[in-house]
Amino acid sequence: MTFTRDAYLSQSWLDRELNELFSENWQFVCLTSDLQKVGDYITAKIGLFPIVVLKLDDEQIAAYHNLCRHRGTTLLEGKGNVGKSIVCPYHRWTYRLDGRLKGAPQMKTCFPDLDRAKLSLKPAGIGVFKGLIFVNPDPKADFEDFIGPIADKAWPHDLEAKDVFETPALHYKLNCNWKVFVENAIDGYHLAYLHEQTLGGPVVDENLWERHGDHMIWYATDEADMRHALPAKNRKEAKAWWASKIKSADSVGYGGVYFLFPAMLITATPYSFSISSLHPTGPTTCDMKVRQFGKKGEIKDDRKYIPGYDKATNTIRSELWTKAALDTGDFQTEDIWICEKVQEGLTSPSYEPGPLSKGPGAEDPIGWFHTSLTKAMPH
């Protein structure tokens, strides 16, 4: 790591990230398939901004700041369908799906000079890529600037294909700074050591990350002149299990992990696809929400088998583990364990950043990530 420990412990640093990084960048919110009917909506928090994504009358999708123009009440919660209009729960100001203010109770008496045209819902930027919906609080933000660096790269799955099925999402509560988890995810140096029994490598010269702007794509290169989405150990295991490939993922050349700056990870194999989004909840904690997809008839709801899963809260937490992380056979559990150990070490006043191992299959990606962070937060 090249940042000082303050970057992983300080509330003031996190406040800067929420204000300058998350509030000013594109964030994944949902899939186009989540919004099937007119009036369907999903809410999200993009940095400091409450946002709502909404299906319109004309089959288009819009994003608004989830705030009433009267007193600032958040208009909608969670997800659902608003019907033909959005009604504020406070004073029942009512908005059309296109964001225009339709009216308010007793307008002639209470607001005789109200100019409804100036009080539409504030728009946010929205972009769609491969069925993924991204939002930026700034309606003038250029989505092409964000997605352009990876737009022409090989992509693994069609999430709307008939043989693709989504299983219930996972919600991890992590005891580490969000950057610690990202840095571990893009670190190729640890794969052959921490994950010796699960991923089985590859070593630093048999995998690589490619940088595309602020984004990155990972490949296993443990076979001459070939790139794979899975390490050799897992490719062999999949054949032994007679696993059948998702038809839309049967092409070659796509990566195994896609990192979309600043906090989104897409993991792809011929048999599965997952979308992980990290959300800081404090200087030393974060949430990770994971949506999972696989071949219909084969992927199942395995939440009860995941170490640390709590049915009552539908969350996964390390304090609920019943066996040592390295004995679980689950590489995600191994990653969480090591990230929380790193966070514990960062709390020591004697911590100093050590050197990063060289190479795109080692820890160069962490340096790239820090460069992107520094660029995104110039102050």
Secondary structure, DSSP 8 states (H G I E B T S, - for coil): --S-THHHH-HHHHHHIIIIIGGGS-EEEEEGGG--STTEEEEEEETTEEEEEEE-TTS-EEEEES--TTT------SEEE-TTEEE-TTT--EEETTS-EEE-TTHHHH-TT--GGG-S--B-EEEEETTEEEEESSTT--HHHHHHHHHTS-----TTSTTEEEEEEEEEEESS-HHHHHHHHT-STTTTTTTTTTT----GGGEEEEEETTEEEEEEEEETTEEESS-HHHHHHHHHTT----GGG-SSS--SEEEETTTEEEEE-SSEEEEEEEEEEETTEEEEEEEEEEETTT----GGGSTTEETTTTEEEGGG--S-GGGS--HHHHHHHHHHHHHHHHTSTT--------STTTTHHHHHHHHHHHHH---
